[in-house]
Amino acid sequence: MTSCDSRSTTSSPQTPRFTGTASDCATPPTASPTSPRIPVKTGGKFVYEFTAPDPGTYFFHPHVGVQLDRGLYAPMIIDDPNDPGGYDAEWILVLDDWIDGTGTNPDEVLKKLIADGGPANGGGMGGMGGMDHGSMGGMSMGSGPWGDAGDVTYPLFLINGKPPTDPDVLTAKPGQTVRLRVINAASDTIFSLAVGGHQLTVTHTDGYAVQPARVGAIYLGMGERYDVIVTLGDGVFPVVARPFGKTSGGQAMALIRTASGTAPGPDVNPSELSGQVLIGSQLQPAKSSMLPPSHRTPPLTWPSKAR
């Protein structure tokens, strides 16, 4: 049983969403089937209690206004009691795009997006929060595989809340194996992620086990989560999350330090990002993640056109 005590101290109500969990999440008693999550009012609280049947990497965030864009979110890790382990450390990396306090704020940006023709869905500035990608004409279109680079121009990209000029530093010993739980909490940015000088073994996506895939870099869309295993070399290595199709704001970076040495600068360009970048659709589920035959959706067949 998972319990989350939600206390609203913000100036607007909150509605936590537990992204990716197949839960029977309890809701406030006044909720109805057509409005399953009544906002928790300012100064109020609601205790969400639910069974989380599937272990994995998840996160929770609100769907009110631009609260997500102000950093109101958190990782939610559900440990698997049957996990064989096989790694020496476990780190969480949260990727984000950031604009608050940089001369403007999320409310002003959302107001401009709506004035320029974007829908007012009330879920945030970007694609994960509810704004339609491609609604703005000001952002240049990206190349494949995604095409659209998003609607918002961000001045900063973060890993664990820190910019690349003051990166989060993760320490370990050479040769240690680390499990990285990577969460893209950004509202409007697809990232490609790599650890400089290392290969990644993808083991899970969105909480579910996949057939292990060894790659140099991965794409993470908004709200996506990946678990990867990496065996660390000797030195100082960048973890770079590069925004797809965006030409300003630089990139997000953290550092892994296993020895002394000079840290790379914020504009470091790992060679892994110049090679093939894995898309989640290329992965295959592990046997443990597959539904039993009785629960699988039968193939759809379309009736032939009447003549």
C-alpha positions in Angstrom: 0.0 0.0 0.0 1.3 3.4 -1.0 0.3 6.5 0.9 0.8 10.1 -0.2 -0.2 13.0 2.1 -1.0 15.9 -0.2 -1.0 19.3 1.5 -1.6 22.3 -0.6 0.5 25.3 0.4 0.4 26.9 -3.0 -1.8 29.8 -3.9 -3.9 27.6 -6.2 -5.4 24.1 -5.7 -3.4 20.9 -6.4 -4.3 17.6 -8.2 -1.5 15.1 -7.9 -1.2 12.7 -10.8 0.9 9.5 -10.3 2.3 9.2 -13.8 2.5 5.7 -15.1 1.2 3.8 -12.1 -1.6 1.2 -12.8 -3.2 2.1 -9.5 -6.6 2.1 -7.9 -5.8 5.6 -6.6 -8.2 6.8 -4.0 -9.7 10.2 -4.7 -11.5 12.9 -2.6 -14.9 11.7 -1.4 -16.7 14.3 -3.5 -15.1 13.2 -6.7 -17.4 11.8 -9.4 -16.7 9.4 -12.3 -16.6 12.4 -14.7 -14.3 14.4 -12.5 -12.1 11.8 -10.7 -9.7 14.2 -9.1 -11.1 17.2 -7.2 -8.3 19.7 -6.5 -7.0 19.9 -3.0 -7.7 23.5 -1.9 -5.1 25.9 -0.6 -4.5 25.0 3.1 -6.2 21.7 2.7 -4.9 18.2 2.5 -6.0 14.8 1.1 -4.3 11.4 1.8 -4.1 9.3 -1.4 -3.8 5.6 -0.5 -3.5 3.1 -3.3 -2.0 -0.2 -4.2 0.9 0.1 -6.6 0.9 -3.3 -8.3 3.9 -2.7 -10.5 7.4 -1.8 -9.3 9.4 0.7 -11.3 10.4 4.3 -11.9 7.5 6.8 -11.8 6.9 10.4 -10.7 4.0 12.5 -9.6 3.0 16.1 -10.5 -0.1 18.3 -10.5 -2.4 19.2 -13.4 -3.3 22.7 -12.3 -2.1 25.7 -14.2 1.7 25.9 -14.5 2.6 24.2 -11.2 4.6 21.6 -13.0 6.6 24.4 -14.7 7.5 25.8 -11.3 9.0 22.5 -10.2 6.1 21.0 -8.2 6.9 17.3 -8.9 8.8 14.4 -7.3 10.2 11.0 -8.3 8.2 8.0 -7.1 10.3 4.8 -6.9 8.5 1.5 -6.2 11.1 -1.1 -5.4 10.8 -4.7 -6.6 11.3 -7.2 -3.8 12.4 -9.7 -6.3 15.0 -7.5 -8.0 18.2 -9.4 -8.3 20.2 -6.2 -8.0 23.6 -6.7 -9.5 24.6 -3.0 -9.3 26.6 -1.1 -6.6 24.6 2.2 -6.5 21.3 3.7 -7.7 20.9 7.3 -8.8 17.9 9.3 -9.9 18.3 11.8 -12.6 15.4 14.3 -13.2 15.5 16.3 -16.4 13.7 19.6 -16.8 13.3 22.7 -18.9 13.2 25.9 -16.9 12.1 29.5 -17.4 10.8 30.7 -14.0 12.8 33.6 -12.6 14.7 34.3 -15.8 13.1 37.6 -16.7 9.7 36.0 -17.3 7.6 33.2 -15.6 5.4 30.3 -16.7 2.2 32.3 -16.3 3.4 34.9 -18.7 4.6 32.4 -21.2 1.3 30.4 -21.1 -0.6 33.6 -21.5 1.4 34.4 -24.7 1.0 30.9 -26.0 -2.8 31.2 -25.7 -2.9 34.6 -27.2 -0.9 33.3 -30.2 -3.4 30.5 -30.8 -2.5 27.7 -28.4 -5.4 25.9 -26.5 -6.0 26.8 -22.9 -6.2 23.3 -21.4 -5.1 24.4 -18.0 -2.4 21.7 -17.7 0.8 23.6 -18.1 2.9 25.2 -20.8 4.1 22.2 -22.8 3.1 18.9 -24.3 3.0 16.9 -21.1 0.9 19.5 -19.4 -1.6 19.8 -22.1 -0.5 22.4 -24.7 -0.5 20.9 -28.2 2.9 20.7 -29.9 3.0 22.6 -33.1 0.5 25.2 -32.1 3.1 27.9 -32.3 4.6 29.2 -35.5 7.7 30.8 -33.8 9.6 27.6 -33.0 11.5 26.0 -35.9 10.6 22.5 -36.9 13.1 19.9 -35.9 14.4 17.0 -38.1 13.4 13.4 -37.7 12.4 11.4 -35.8 10.2 13.8 -34.0 9.7 16.8 -36.4 8.3 19.2 -33.9 10.8 20.7 -31.4 8.1 22.1 -29.1 6.4 25.5 -28.5 8.5 27.2 -25.8 12.0 28.7 -25.9 13.8 27.9 -22.7 16.9 29.7 -21.3 17.9 26.8 -19.0 17.8 23.0 -19.0 18.4 21.2 -15.7 19.4 17.8 -14.2 18.3 17.4 -10.6 17.4 21.1 -10.4 20.9 22.3 -11.3 22.1 24.1 -14.4 25.2 22.9 -16.3 27.3 25.7 -14.9 26.7 24.3 -11.4 26.1 20.6 -12.1 25.0 17.9 -9.7 28.1 15.7 -9.0 27.6 12.0 -8.5 30.5 10.1 -7.0 31.5 6.5 -7.2 34.5 4.2 -7.6 36.0 3.1 -11.0 34.5 -0.2 -12.2 31.3 0.2 -10.1 28.0 -0.6 -11.8 25.3 2.0 -11.3 21.5 1.9 -12.0 20.3 5.3 -13.4 16.6 6.0 -13.0 16.1 8.8 -15.5 12.9 10.9 -15.5 12.0 13.6 -18.0 9.9 16.0 -16.0 10.1 18.7 -18.7 6.9 20.3 -20.0 7.9 20.9 -23.6 11.3 19.3 -24.3 12.4 16.0 -25.7 15.9 15.1 -24.6 18.6 12.8 -25.9 20.8 11.5 -23.1 24.2 10.0 -22.9 27.0 9.4 -20.4 30.3 10.5 -22.0 32.6 7.7 -22.7 30.2 5.0 -21.7 27.6 2.6 -23.1 24.2 2.3 -21.5 22.2 -1.0 -21.0 18.5 -0.2 -21.0 16.6 -2.5 -18.6 13.3 -0.7 -18.0 11.1 1.9 -19.7 8.2 3.7 -18.0 8.5 1.3 -15.1 8.4 -2.0 -17.0 11.2 -4.4 -17.8 12.4 -4.7 -21.4 14.8 -7.1 -23.1 18.2 -5.4 -22.3 19.5 -3.2 -25.1 23.1 -1.8 -25.1 23.1 1.7 -26.6 25.2 4.9 -26.6 22.2 7.3 -26.1 18.5 7.4 -25.6 15.6 9.7 -26.4 13.2 10.7 -23.5 9.9 12.3 -24.3 8.0 14.4 -21.8 7.0 12.1 -18.9 9.1 9.2 -20.0 11.3 7.2 -17.7 14.2 4.9 -18.4 16.3 2.7 -16.2 19.8 2.0 -17.5 22.8 0.2 -16.2 26.3 1.7 -16.7 29.7 0.4 -15.6 31.8 3.4 -14.7 35.3 4.2 -16.0 38.1 6.0 -14.2 37.8 9.8 -14.3 35.2 12.6 -14.6 32.4 12.1 -17.1 29.5 14.2 -18.2 25.9 13.1 -18.2 24.4 15.2 -20.9 20.7 15.7 -21.7 20.5 17.6 -25.0 17.2 19.2 -26.0 15.9 17.9 -29.3 15.5 20.6 -32.0 16.0 23.6 -29.7 18.8 26.0 -30.6 18.9 28.2 -27.5 19.3 27.5 -23.8 22.3 25.1 -24.1 21.9 21.6 -22.6 21.5 19.9 -19.3 24.5 18.3 -17.6 25.5 16.5 -14.5 28.9 15.0 -13.6 30.0 11.5 -12.6 33.3 11.6 -10.7 35.2 8.4 -10.0 38.7 10.0 -9.7 40.4 13.3 -9.7 40.6 15.3 -12.9 39.3 18.3 -14.7 35.5 18.4 -15.2 34.2 19.0 -18.7 32.5 22.4 -19.4 28.8 22.9 -19.8 29.0 22.8 -23.6 30.7 19.4 -23.7 29.7 17.3 -26.7 29.8 13.5 -26.0 30.5 11.5 -29.1 27.6 9.1 -28.1 25.1 11.8 -29.0 26.4 11.9 -32.6 25.6 8.2 -33.1 22.4 6.3 -33.1 20.0 7.3 -30.4 17.6 4.7 -29.1 13.8 5.3 -29.4 11.6 3.5 -27.0 9.6 1.8 -29.7 12.7 -0.1 -30.7 12.6 -2.0 -27.4 11.0 -5.3 -26.8 9.2 -6.2 -23.5 10.7 -8.7 -21.1 8.7 -11.8 -20.5 7.8 -10.5 -17.1 6.2 -7.4 -18.6 4.0 -9.2 -21.1 0.3 -9.7 -20.5 -1.0 -13.2 -20.3 -2.7 -14.3 -23.5 -6.2 -14.0 -21.9 -5.6 -10.2 -21.3 -4.2 -9.3 -24.7 -6.2 -7.3 -27.1 -7.1 -9.2 -30.2 -5.9 -7.8 -33.5 -8.3 -5.3 -35.1 -9.9 -6.2 -38.4 -11.6 -3.6 -40.5 -14.7 -4.5 -42.5 -14.2 -4.2 -46.3 -15.8 -1.2 -47.8 -19.4 -1.8 -48.9 -20.0 -1.6 -52.6 
